[in-house]
Amino acid sequence: MSVRVRRIYDPPEPDDGLRVLVDRLWPRGLSKEEARVDEWPKGLAPSTGLRRWFHGAEGSYGEFRRRYRAELAAARAAEPLDGLRASARRGRVTLLTASRTPGRSHASVLAELLRGTG
């Protein structure tokens, strides 16, 4: 499966394939035309509570990964997750996030899950 993670603020590239925004909120200062997002499955974003915990004083990335994966195992995430897996089998999928550190974000956890490497 070809899944990669990029910042939504980076310019689109021809080899991005399907561009999927995986954040719950639309990124500030970016128009929909500039972003060129193909899909926006908000149900795959971490819950508000988990996001706030992770960005708080006690949140660790390891524990965040564990909790987020548990959220993704819930029934509400099954359909959008299956859809992304099917898209990744057909071609490249680029997961987009506004996170300043995409490699230590929910997008990278989701990419690992889709690739079957995490």
WOZI-V789384 format. One record per residue. N is the residue number from 0. D_LAST is the distance of its C-alpha to the last C-alpha in Angstrom with 2 decimals. Layout:
N|D_LAST  N|D_LAST
//
This chain:
0|13.53  1|14.68  2|12.96  3|13.81  4|14.47  5|18.06  6|20.52  7|22.83  8|25.75  9|25.25  10|27.59  11|26.33  12|26.06  13|27.29  14|24.04  15|21.93  16|22.24  17|21.54  18|21.38  19|19.62  20|20.24  21|17.56  22|19.73  23|22.04  24|25.03  25|26.59  26|26.51  27|29.83  28|32.35  29|30.80  30|32.59  31|31.03  32|32.83  33|31.39  34|27.79  35|28.03  36|25.32  37|25.09  38|23.16  39|22.53  40|20.67  41|21.33  42|19.95  43|16.32  44|17.15  45|16.73  46|19.90  47|22.73  48|22.71  49|19.10  50|19.69  51|22.94  52|21.58  53|18.94  54|21.75  55|24.17  56|25.26  57|23.05  58|19.63  59|16.96  60|13.69  61|11.86  62|13.76  63|13.38  64|9.58  65|10.41  66|13.39  67|12.10  68|9.54  69|12.76  70|14.74  71|12.74  72|13.37  73|17.03  74|19.50  75|20.36  76|17.05  77|17.15  78|19.64  79|18.40  80|14.80  81|16.48  82|18.66  83|16.04  84|14.44  85|18.06  86|18.81  87|16.00  88|17.41  89|20.79  90|20.12  91|18.51  92|17.08  93|17.25  94|15.81  95|18.50  96|18.76  97|21.69  98|19.70  99|21.29  100|18.04  101|15.63  102|13.12  103|13.09  104|13.43  105|12.27  106|12.29  107|9.53  108|7.29  109|8.81  110|8.48  111|4.72  112|5.52  113|8.61  114|7.76  115|5.89  116|3.79  117|0.00
//
